[in-house]
Amino acid sequence: VENDKDVISAIKDVEKLIGGKGRVLLRKSGTEPVVRIMVESEQFESCVEYANTIAKVIEQKGHNAE
């Protein structure tokens, strides 16, 4: 996931939307075949939307996401 150019692009797009007032973190599980997506922003609803945007790209590329 960390080397997938489409996933990296989706993360950068979300980071631009957050505008320096939050962060995006992806972490592969050490015990499960999943990637955890964490988004912090001033607006909770935006966090959910942004995380879902990244998850959709991850899933479309055939990676597992939680």
Secondary structure per residue as TSV (DSSP state, phi and psi in degrees):
chain	resnum	aa	ss	phi	psi
A	1	V	-	360.0	-44.2
A	2	E	T	-65.2	-17.4
A	3	N	T	-106.1	3.1
A	4	D	-	-80.8	118.3
A	5	K	H	-63.0	-32.1
A	6	D	H	-72.0	-37.7
A	7	V	H	-67.2	-44.8
A	8	I	H	-59.5	-41.4
A	9	S	H	-63.4	-42.1
A	10	A	H	-63.4	-40.7
A	11	I	H	-63.6	-45.3
A	12	K	H	-63.3	-37.6
A	13	D	H	-62.6	-43.4
A	14	V	H	-66.8	-41.1
A	15	E	H	-60.3	-36.6
A	16	K	H	-65.1	-40.4
A	17	L	H	-65.5	-36.5
A	18	I	H	-69.2	-32.7
A	19	G	T	65.1	38.1
A	20	G	T	79.4	5.5
A	21	K	S	-112.8	43.2
A	22	G	S	167.2	-164.2
A	23	R	E	-158.3	164.1
A	24	V	E	-123.9	134.3
A	25	L	E	-137.2	128.1
A	26	L	E	-113.9	137.1
A	27	R	E	-141.1	124.0
A	28	K	E	-74.8	138.3
A	29	S	-	-71.7	144.4
A	30	G	S	-86.4	-11.7
A	31	T	S	-122.8	-11.6
A	32	E	S	-132.3	155.8
A	33	P	S	-83.8	60.1
A	34	V	-	-136.2	163.1
A	35	V	E	-120.1	130.2
A	36	R	E	-96.9	134.5
A	37	I	E	-114.5	122.3
A	38	M	E	-122.0	129.4
A	39	V	E	-129.1	129.4
A	40	E	E	-115.1	133.5
A	41	S	-	-155.2	168.6
A	42	E	S	-68.2	-25.7
A	43	Q	-	-111.5	118.4
A	44	F	H	-58.5	-43.5
A	45	E	H	-59.3	-36.7
A	46	S	H	-66.1	-38.3
A	47	C	H	-58.4	-46.6
A	48	V	H	-62.6	-45.8
A	49	E	H	-61.7	-45.7
A	50	Y	H	-64.9	-42.6
A	51	A	H	-63.3	-40.8
A	52	N	H	-65.1	-36.0
A	53	T	H	-61.2	-46.9
A	54	I	H	-66.2	-43.0
A	55	A	H	-59.8	-39.8
A	56	K	H	-61.0	-43.2
A	57	V	H	-65.0	-43.1
A	58	I	H	-60.2	-45.4
A	59	E	H	-68.0	-38.6
A	60	Q	H	-63.2	-29.8
A	61	K	T	-83.9	-0.7
A	62	G	T	90.4	9.7
A	63	H	-	-89.2	154.3
A	64	N	-	-83.4	141.9
A	65	A	-	-138.4	147.6
A	66	E	-	-123.6	360.0
